[in-house]
Amino acid sequence: MNGTQSGIYSAVILFALLAFGWFYNRKVEQAGVDADGFTWLLVVIGCAVTIVGIGLLDLFLDWNAGLISLSAFAASGFFMCVGAILRYIRQRRRLRDLGIHDAA
């Protein structure tokens, strides 16, 4: 397979991981507090999807495994990272508005 085809396939896989991250973050956002206690499961699912993406990228890229993994986890985890920060900020604001101060 030539470099152009490999690049296109790799870009499609990375875009699919990015789209998965966006979709997954929306679902976690919709679940709200119902997702509490299931963080372990959310992480397992996200990692499993990302590892499948890494396996597919490995077929097309002649990169170091670390670079492939970093690229895949960055793509799939970006929106979850941003979403987690925003959810935390919203929760802190709600607690502050209620006059509840945590020990931290």
TORMAR-604394 format. One record per residue: residue number from 1; residue in one letter; y, x, z of N, C-alpha, C, O in turn. Coordinates in nm, 3 decimals, always signed. Example, Ala and Ser with C-alpha at 12.3 -4.5 7.8 and 13.67 -1.06 7.14 Angstrom:
// residues 2
+-----+----+---------+---------+---------+---------+---------+---------+---------+---------+---------+---------+---------+---------+
|   i | aa |      nY |      nX |      nZ |     caY |     caX |     caZ |      cY |      cX |      cZ |      oY |      oX |      oZ |
+-----+----+---------+---------+---------+---------+---------+---------+---------+---------+---------+---------+---------+---------+
|   1 |  A |  -0.569 |  +1.319 |  +0.780 |  -0.450 |  +1.230 |  +0.780 |  -0.330 |  +1.320 |  +0.780 |  -0.332 |  +1.424 |  +0.846 |
|   2 |  S |  -0.225 |  +1.285 |  +0.708 |  -0.106 |  +1.367 |  +0.714 |  +0.003 |  +1.290 |  +0.787 |  +0.114 |  +1.341 |  +0.804 |
+-----+----+---------+---------+---------+---------+---------+---------+---------+---------+---------+---------+---------+---------+
***
This chain:
// residues 104
+-----+----+---------+---------+---------+---------+---------+---------+---------+---------+---------+---------+---------+---------+
|   i | aa |      nY |      nX |      nZ |     caY |     caX |     caZ |      cY |      cX |      cZ |      oY |      oX |      oZ |
+-----+----+---------+---------+---------+---------+---------+---------+---------+---------+---------+---------+---------+---------+
|   1 |  M |  -0.117 |  +0.086 |  +0.000 |  +0.000 |  +0.000 |  +0.000 |  +0.123 |  +0.090 |  +0.000 |  +0.129 |  +0.190 |  +0.072 |
|   2 |  N |  +0.221 |  +0.053 |  -0.083 |  +0.339 |  +0.139 |  -0.091 |  +0.435 |  +0.113 |  +0.025 |  +0.419 |  +0.017 |  +0.101 |
|   3 |  G |  +0.534 |  +0.201 |  +0.039 |  +0.627 |  +0.193 |  +0.151 |  +0.709 |  +0.066 |  +0.154 |  +0.739 |  +0.014 |  +0.262 |
|   4 |  T |  +0.745 |  +0.014 |  +0.037 |  +0.825 |  -0.109 |  +0.033 |  +0.747 |  -0.227 |  +0.087 |  +0.799 |  -0.305 |  +0.166 |
|   5 |  Q |  +0.621 |  -0.240 |  +0.044 |  +0.538 |  -0.349 |  +0.095 |  +0.516 |  -0.337 |  +0.244 |  +0.525 |  -0.436 |  +0.317 |
|   6 |  S |  +0.488 |  -0.217 |  +0.291 |  +0.468 |  -0.195 |  +0.434 |  +0.593 |  -0.232 |  +0.512 |  +0.585 |  -0.293 |  +0.618 |
|   7 |  G |  +0.709 |  -0.194 |  +0.458 |  +0.836 |  -0.227 |  +0.524 |  +0.861 |  -0.376 |  +0.530 |  +0.909 |  -0.427 |  +0.631 |
|   8 |  I |  +0.830 |  -0.445 |  +0.422 |  +0.851 |  -0.590 |  +0.419 |  +0.757 |  -0.658 |  +0.519 |  +0.800 |  -0.744 |  +0.596 |
|   9 |  Y |  +0.630 |  -0.621 |  +0.517 |  +0.534 |  -0.680 |  +0.611 |  +0.574 |  -0.651 |  +0.756 |  +0.567 |  -0.739 |  +0.842 |
|  10 |  S |  +0.614 |  -0.529 |  +0.781 |  +0.656 |  -0.492 |  +0.916 |  +0.779 |  -0.570 |  +0.960 |  +0.786 |  -0.615 |  +1.074 |
|  11 |  A |  +0.875 |  -0.587 |  +0.870 |  +0.995 |  -0.664 |  +0.902 |  +0.960 |  -0.810 |  +0.931 |  +1.017 |  -0.870 |  +1.022 |
|  12 |  V |  +0.867 |  -0.866 |  +0.856 |  +0.824 |  -1.004 |  +0.879 |  +0.757 |  -1.016 |  +1.016 |  +0.781 |  -1.113 |  +1.088 |
|  13 |  I |  +0.673 |  -0.919 |  +1.052 |  +0.605 |  -0.922 |  +1.182 |  +0.707 |  -0.910 |  +1.295 |  +0.700 |  -0.985 |  +1.393 |
|  14 |  L |  +0.801 |  -0.817 |  +1.282 |  +0.904 |  -0.801 |  +1.386 |  +0.992 |  -0.925 |  +1.396 |  +1.030 |  -0.966 |  +1.506 |
|  15 |  F |  +1.025 |  -0.985 |  +1.282 |  +1.103 |  -1.109 |  +1.286 |  +1.023 |  -1.222 |  +1.352 |  +1.078 |  -1.302 |  +1.427 |
|  16 |  A |  +0.893 |  -1.227 |  +1.323 |  +0.807 |  -1.329 |  +1.386 |  +0.803 |  -1.309 |  +1.537 |  +0.805 |  -1.406 |  +1.612 |
|  17 |  L |  +0.797 |  -1.185 |  +1.583 |  +0.799 |  -1.158 |  +1.727 |  +0.934 |  -1.197 |  +1.788 |  +0.939 |  -1.252 |  +1.898 |
|  18 |  L |  +1.041 |  -1.170 |  +1.717 |  +1.175 |  -1.210 |  +1.764 |  +1.184 |  -1.362 |  +1.772 |  +1.236 |  -1.416 |  +1.869 |
|  19 |  A |  +1.134 |  -1.431 |  +1.670 |  +1.134 |  -1.577 |  +1.670 |  +1.046 |  -1.632 |  +1.782 |  +1.082 |  -1.730 |  +1.847 |
|  20 |  F |  +0.931 |  -1.570 |  +1.804 |  +0.846 |  -1.611 |  +1.915 |  +0.921 |  -1.599 |  +2.047 |  +0.917 |  -1.690 |  +2.130 |
|  21 |  G |  +0.990 |  -1.487 |  +2.067 |  +1.066 |  -1.466 |  +2.190 |  +1.172 |  -1.573 |  +2.210 |  +1.192 |  -1.621 |  +2.322 |
|  22 |  W |  +1.241 |  -1.610 |  +2.103 |  +1.344 |  -1.714 |  +2.111 |  +1.281 |  -1.848 |  +2.148 |  +1.330 |  -1.919 |  +2.236 |
|  23 |  F |  +1.173 |  -1.883 |  +2.079 |  +1.104 |  -2.010 |  +2.104 |  +1.046 |  -2.013 |  +2.245 |  +1.058 |  -2.114 |  +2.315 |
|  24 |  Y |  +0.983 |  -1.905 |  +2.285 |  +0.919 |  -1.897 |  +2.416 |  +1.023 |  -1.909 |  +2.528 |  +1.000 |  -1.977 |  +2.628 |
|  25 |  N |  +1.137 |  -1.844 |  +2.510 |  +1.244 |  -1.854 |  +2.609 |  +1.294 |  -1.997 |  +2.620 |  +1.322 |  -2.044 |  +2.730 |
|  26 |  R |  +1.306 |  -2.066 |  +2.508 |  +1.349 |  -2.207 |  +2.511 |  +1.250 |  -2.292 |  +2.590 |  +1.291 |  -2.379 |  +2.668 |
|  27 |  K |  +1.122 |  -2.268 |  +2.570 |  +1.020 |  -2.345 |  +2.642 |  +1.024 |  -2.316 |  +2.792 |  +1.010 |  -2.407 |  +2.873 |
|  28 |  V |  +1.043 |  -2.190 |  +2.828 |  +1.055 |  -2.154 |  +2.969 |  +1.180 |  -2.219 |  +3.028 |  +1.177 |  -2.269 |  +3.140 |
|  29 |  E |  +1.288 |  -2.219 |  +2.952 |  +1.413 |  -2.283 |  +2.997 |  +1.391 |  -2.432 |  +3.019 |  +1.439 |  -2.488 |  +3.117 |
|  30 |  Q |  +1.319 |  -2.496 |  +2.928 |  +1.292 |  -2.640 |  +2.942 |  +1.203 |  -2.669 |  +3.062 |  +1.219 |  -2.772 |  +3.128 |
|  31 |  A |  +1.110 |  -2.579 |  +3.092 |  +1.020 |  -2.601 |  +3.205 |  +1.096 |  -2.592 |  +3.337 |  +1.061 |  -2.658 |  +3.435 |
|  32 |  G |  +1.201 |  -2.510 |  +3.340 |  +1.283 |  -2.499 |  +3.459 |  +1.203 |  -2.457 |  +3.581 |  +1.122 |  -2.365 |  +3.575 |
|  33 |  V |  +1.227 |  -2.526 |  +3.692 |  +1.160 |  -2.489 |  +3.817 |  +1.010 |  -2.519 |  +3.813 |  +0.935 |  -2.467 |  +3.896 |
|  34 |  D |  +0.966 |  -2.600 |  +3.718 |  +0.822 |  -2.626 |  +3.706 |  +0.747 |  -2.499 |  +3.666 |  +0.626 |  -2.491 |  +3.686 |
|  35 |  A |  +0.817 |  -2.400 |  +3.609 |  +0.754 |  -2.274 |  +3.570 |  +0.739 |  -2.179 |  +3.688 |  +0.666 |  -2.081 |  +3.680 |
|  36 |  D |  +0.809 |  -2.207 |  +3.799 |  +0.798 |  -2.121 |  +3.917 |  +0.653 |  -2.117 |  +3.964 |  +0.586 |  -2.220 |  +3.969 |
|  37 |  G |  +0.608 |  -2.000 |  +3.998 |  +0.469 |  -1.982 |  +4.040 |  +0.376 |  -1.949 |  +3.925 |  +0.261 |  -1.912 |  +3.946 |
|  38 |  F |  +0.426 |  -1.964 |  +3.803 |  +0.345 |  -1.934 |  +3.686 |  +0.400 |  -1.816 |  +3.607 |  +0.368 |  -1.800 |  +3.489 |
|  39 |  T |  +0.483 |  -1.735 |  +3.671 |  +0.540 |  -1.619 |  +3.604 |  +0.430 |  -1.528 |  +3.550 |  +0.442 |  -1.473 |  +3.441 |
|  40 |  W |  +0.324 |  -1.512 |  +3.627 |  +0.213 |  -1.428 |  +3.584 |  +0.155 |  -1.476 |  +3.451 |  +0.123 |  -1.395 |  +3.364 |
|  41 |  L |  +0.142 |  -1.607 |  +3.437 |  +0.086 |  -1.663 |  +3.314 |  +0.183 |  -1.647 |  +3.198 |  +0.141 |  -1.617 |  +3.086 |
|  42 |  L |  +0.311 |  -1.667 |  +3.224 |  +0.411 |  -1.649 |  +3.120 |  +0.409 |  -1.505 |  +3.068 |  +0.421 |  -1.482 |  +2.948 |
|  43 |  V |  +0.395 |  -1.409 |  +3.159 |  +0.390 |  -1.268 |  +3.120 |  +0.263 |  -1.238 |  +3.040 |  +0.269 |  -1.168 |  +2.939 |
|  44 |  V |  +0.151 |  -1.290 |  +3.084 |  +0.024 |  -1.267 |  +3.014 |  +0.031 |  -1.321 |  +2.871 |  -0.011 |  -1.254 |  +2.777 |
|  45 |  I |  +0.083 |  -1.442 |  +2.856 |  +0.093 |  -1.501 |  +2.721 |  +0.187 |  -1.419 |  +2.633 |  +0.154 |  -1.387 |  +2.519 |
|  46 |  G |  +0.304 |  -1.384 |  +2.687 |  +0.400 |  -1.305 |  +2.609 |  +0.344 |  -1.170 |  +2.569 |  +0.361 |  -1.126 |  +2.455 |
|  47 |  C |  +0.276 |  -1.103 |  +2.661 |  +0.216 |  -0.973 |  +2.630 |  +0.104 |  -0.986 |  +2.528 |  +0.090 |  -0.902 |  +2.439 |
|  48 |  A |  +0.023 |  -1.090 |  +2.541 |  -0.088 |  -1.109 |  +2.446 |  -0.035 |  -1.127 |  +2.304 |  -0.087 |  -1.066 |  +2.211 |
|  49 |  V |  +0.067 |  -1.209 |  +2.288 |  +0.126 |  -1.230 |  +2.155 |  +0.184 |  -1.099 |  +2.102 |  +0.167 |  -1.066 |  +1.985 |
|  50 |  T |  +0.251 |  -1.026 |  +2.188 |  +0.312 |  -0.899 |  +2.147 |  +0.206 |  -0.796 |  +2.108 |  +0.225 |  -0.722 |  +2.012 |
|  51 |  I |  +0.097 |  -0.791 |  +2.180 |  -0.010 |  -0.696 |  +2.148 |  -0.075 |  -0.730 |  +2.014 |  -0.114 |  -0.640 |  +1.940 |
|  52 |  V |  -0.086 |  -0.858 |  +1.984 |  -0.134 |  -0.896 |  +1.850 |  -0.037 |  -0.843 |  +1.745 |  -0.079 |  -0.791 |  +1.642 |
|  53 |  G |  +0.093 |  -0.858 |  +1.771 |  +0.194 |  -0.806 |  +1.678 |  +0.184 |  -0.655 |  +1.663 |  +0.199 |  -0.603 |  +1.553 |
|  54 |  I |  +0.159 |  -0.584 |  +1.774 |  +0.143 |  -0.438 |  +1.768 |  +0.024 |  -0.402 |  +1.680 |  +0.031 |  -0.310 |  +1.599 |
|  55 |  G |  -0.085 |  -0.475 |  +1.697 |  -0.203 |  -0.449 |  +1.615 |  -0.175 |  -0.469 |  +1.467 |  -0.220 |  -0.391 |  +1.383 |
|  56 |  L |  -0.099 |  -0.573 |  +1.435 |  -0.063 |  -0.597 |  +1.295 |  +0.032 |  -0.491 |  +1.242 |  +0.017 |  -0.443 |  +1.130 |
|  57 |  L |  +0.130 |  -0.453 |  +1.323 |  +0.224 |  -0.349 |  +1.282 |  +0.153 |  -0.217 |  +1.258 |  +0.190 |  -0.141 |  +1.169 |
|  58 |  D |  +0.051 |  -0.189 |  +1.338 |  -0.024 |  -0.064 |  +1.325 |  -0.094 |  -0.055 |  +1.189 |  -0.119 |  +0.055 |  +1.139 |
|  59 |  L |  -0.124 |  -0.169 |  +1.131 |  -0.187 |  -0.169 |  +0.998 |  -0.091 |  -0.123 |  +0.889 |  -0.133 |  -0.068 |  +0.787 |
|  60 |  F |  +0.039 |  -0.145 |  +0.910 |  +0.137 |  -0.120 |  +0.805 |  +0.229 |  -0.001 |  +0.830 |  +0.288 |  +0.052 |  +0.737 |
|  61 |  L |  +0.241 |  +0.040 |  +0.956 |  +0.333 |  +0.149 |  +0.989 |  +0.257 |  +0.275 |  +1.026 |  +0.155 |  +0.270 |  +1.095 |
|  62 |  D |  +0.308 |  +0.385 |  +0.979 |  +0.248 |  +0.515 |  +1.011 |  +0.331 |  +0.581 |  +1.122 |  +0.359 |  +0.701 |  +1.116 |
|  63 |  W |  +0.368 |  +0.501 |  +1.221 |  +0.451 |  +0.549 |  +1.331 |  +0.363 |  +0.583 |  +1.451 |  +0.245 |  +0.550 |  +1.457 |
|  64 |  N |  +0.425 |  +0.651 |  +1.545 |  +0.364 |  +0.677 |  +1.674 |  +0.340 |  +0.544 |  +1.743 |  +0.421 |  +0.452 |  +1.731 |
|  65 |  A |  +0.230 |  +0.532 |  +1.815 |  +0.196 |  +0.407 |  +1.884 |  +0.305 |  +0.365 |  +1.982 |  +0.330 |  +0.245 |  +1.999 |
|  66 |  G |  +0.369 |  +0.461 |  +2.045 |  +0.476 |  +0.430 |  +2.139 |  +0.594 |  +0.364 |  +2.071 |  +0.652 |  +0.270 |  +2.125 |
|  67 |  L |  +0.630 |  +0.412 |  +1.953 |  +0.743 |  +0.352 |  +1.879 |  +0.709 |  +0.212 |  +1.830 |  +0.794 |  +0.122 |  +1.833 |
|  68 |  I |  +0.587 |  +0.194 |  +1.785 |  +0.544 |  +0.061 |  +1.741 |  +0.550 |  -0.036 |  +1.859 |  +0.601 |  -0.147 |  +1.847 |
|  69 |  S |  +0.497 |  +0.006 |  +1.973 |  +0.495 |  -0.080 |  +2.092 |  +0.636 |  -0.110 |  +2.141 |  +0.667 |  -0.225 |  +2.175 |
|  70 |  L |  +0.721 |  -0.009 |  +2.144 |  +0.859 |  -0.029 |  +2.187 |  +0.930 |  -0.129 |  +2.096 |  +1.000 |  -0.219 |  +2.144 |
|  71 |  S |  +0.912 |  -0.115 |  +1.967 |  +0.973 |  -0.207 |  +1.871 |  +0.923 |  -0.350 |  +1.891 |  +1.002 |  -0.445 |  +1.892 |
|  72 |  A |  +0.792 |  -0.365 |  +1.908 |  +0.734 |  -0.498 |  +1.923 |  +0.779 |  -0.564 |  +2.053 |  +0.816 |  -0.682 |  +2.053 |
|  73 |  F |  +0.775 |  -0.491 |  +2.165 |  +0.816 |  -0.549 |  +2.292 |  +0.966 |  -0.577 |  +2.296 |  +1.010 |  -0.675 |  +2.357 |
|  74 |  A |  +1.045 |  -0.492 |  +2.231 |  +1.190 |  -0.518 |  +2.223 |  +1.216 |  -0.647 |  +2.145 |  +1.302 |  -0.726 |  +2.184 |
|  75 |  A |  +1.144 |  -0.667 |  +2.036 |  +1.164 |  -0.787 |  +1.955 |  +1.118 |  -0.912 |  +2.029 |  +1.190 |  -1.012 |  +2.032 |
|  76 |  S |  +1.001 |  -0.908 |  +2.088 |  +0.949 |  -1.029 |  +2.152 |  +1.014 |  -1.057 |  +2.287 |  +1.019 |  -1.172 |  +2.330 |
|  77 |  G |  +1.063 |  -0.954 |  +2.354 |  +1.117 |  -0.973 |  +2.487 |  +1.267 |  -0.989 |  +2.497 |  +1.317 |  -1.022 |  +2.604 |
|  78 |  F |  +1.339 |  -0.966 |  +2.389 |  +1.485 |  -0.970 |  +2.394 |  +1.539 |  -1.101 |  +2.449 |  +1.617 |  -1.100 |  +2.545 |
|  79 |  F |  +1.499 |  -1.212 |  +2.390 |  +1.553 |  -1.341 |  +2.433 |  +1.506 |  -1.379 |  +2.573 |  +1.579 |  -1.446 |  +2.646 |
|  80 |  M |  +1.385 |  -1.338 |  +2.611 |  +1.339 |  -1.365 |  +2.747 |  +1.421 |  -1.287 |  +2.849 |  +1.453 |  -1.339 |  +2.956 |
|  81 |  C |  +1.457 |  -1.164 |  +2.817 |  +1.541 |  -1.085 |  +2.908 |  +1.678 |  -1.149 |  +2.925 |  +1.725 |  -1.166 |  +3.037 |
|  82 |  V |  +1.740 |  -1.185 |  +2.815 |  +1.872 |  -1.249 |  +2.821 |  +1.860 |  -1.383 |  +2.894 |  +1.945 |  -1.415 |  +2.978 |
|  83 |  G |  +1.758 |  -1.460 |  +2.863 |  +1.739 |  -1.590 |  +2.927 |  +1.716 |  -1.577 |  +3.077 |  +1.769 |  -1.657 |  +3.154 |
|  84 |  A |  +1.639 |  -1.478 |  +3.119 |  +1.614 |  -1.459 |  +3.262 |  +1.742 |  -1.423 |  +3.336 |  +1.766 |  -1.472 |  +3.447 |
|  85 |  I |  +1.824 |  -1.339 |  +3.275 |  +1.952 |  -1.304 |  +3.337 |  +2.042 |  -1.426 |  +3.350 |  +2.101 |  -1.450 |  +3.455 |
|  86 |  L |  +2.051 |  -1.504 |  +3.242 |  +2.136 |  -1.623 |  +3.245 |  +2.085 |  -1.728 |  +3.344 |  +2.165 |  -1.794 |  +3.411 |
|  87 |  R |  +1.952 |  -1.744 |  +3.354 |  +1.897 |  -1.839 |  +3.452 |  +1.927 |  -1.794 |  +3.594 |  +1.958 |  -1.876 |  +3.680 |
|  88 |  Y |  +1.919 |  -1.665 |  +3.619 |  +1.949 |  -1.612 |  +3.751 |  +2.096 |  -1.634 |  +3.787 |  +2.128 |  -1.676 |  +3.898 |
|  89 |  I |  +2.185 |  -1.607 |  +3.692 |  +2.328 |  -1.628 |  +3.717 |  +2.358 |  -1.774 |  +3.746 |  +2.435 |  -1.805 |  +3.837 |
|  90 |  R |  +2.297 |  -1.864 |  +3.669 |  +2.319 |  -2.008 |  +3.693 |  +2.268 |  -2.049 |  +3.830 |  +2.332 |  -2.128 |  +3.900 |
|  91 |  Q |  +2.153 |  -1.997 |  +3.869 |  +2.098 |  -2.031 |  +4.000 |  +2.189 |  -1.979 |  +4.111 |  +2.213 |  -2.051 |  +4.208 |
|  92 |  R |  +2.238 |  -1.859 |  +4.099 |  +2.328 |  -1.804 |  +4.201 |  +2.456 |  -1.887 |  +4.211 |  +2.506 |  -1.912 |  +4.321 |
|  93 |  R |  +2.509 |  -1.930 |  +4.097 |  +2.630 |  -2.014 |  +4.098 |  +2.604 |  -2.147 |  +4.167 |  +2.686 |  -2.194 |  +4.245 |
|  94 |  R |  +2.489 |  -2.209 |  +4.138 |  +2.455 |  -2.336 |  +4.202 |  +2.446 |  -2.319 |  +4.353 |  +2.497 |  -2.402 |  +4.428 |
|  95 |  L |  +2.380 |  -2.213 |  +4.397 |  +2.369 |  -2.188 |  +4.540 |  +2.505 |  -2.162 |  +4.603 |  +2.534 |  -2.209 |  +4.713 |
|  96 |  R |  +2.587 |  -2.087 |  +4.534 |  +2.722 |  -2.059 |  +4.586 |  +2.803 |  -2.187 |  +4.596 |  +2.874 |  -2.209 |  +4.695 |
|  97 |  D |  +2.792 |  -2.271 |  +4.493 |  +2.867 |  -2.399 |  +4.494 |  +2.820 |  -2.491 |  +4.605 |  +2.897 |  -2.572 |  +4.656 |
|  98 |  L |  +2.694 |  -2.479 |  +4.643 |  +2.639 |  -2.560 |  +4.753 |  +2.668 |  -2.496 |  +4.889 |  +2.639 |  -2.556 |  +4.993 |
|  99 |  G |  +2.724 |  -2.379 |  +4.888 |  +2.756 |  -2.311 |  +5.014 |  +2.637 |  -2.241 |  +5.074 |  +2.638 |  -2.206 |  +5.192 |
| 100 |  I |  +2.533 |  -2.220 |  +4.995 |  +2.413 |  -2.153 |  +5.043 |  +2.424 |  -2.006 |  +5.002 |  +2.436 |  -1.974 |  +4.884 |
| 101 |  H |  +2.419 |  -1.919 |  +5.099 |  +2.427 |  -1.775 |  +5.073 |  +2.294 |  -1.713 |  +5.107 |  +2.241 |  -1.733 |  +5.216 |
| 102 |  D |  +2.240 |  -1.638 |  +5.013 |  +2.111 |  -1.573 |  +5.042 |  +2.139 |  -1.439 |  +5.112 |  +2.252 |  -1.392 |  +5.118 |
| 103 |  A |  +2.035 |  -1.381 |  +5.162 |  +2.047 |  -1.257 |  +5.240 |  +2.073 |  -1.136 |  +5.152 |  +2.115 |  -1.032 |  +5.202 |
| 104 |  A |  +2.048 |  -1.148 |  +5.026 |  +2.062 |  -1.029 |  +4.937 |  +2.204 |  -0.997 |  +4.905 |  +2.232 |  -0.901 |  +4.833 |
+-----+----+---------+---------+---------+---------+---------+---------+---------+---------+---------+---------+---------+---------+
***
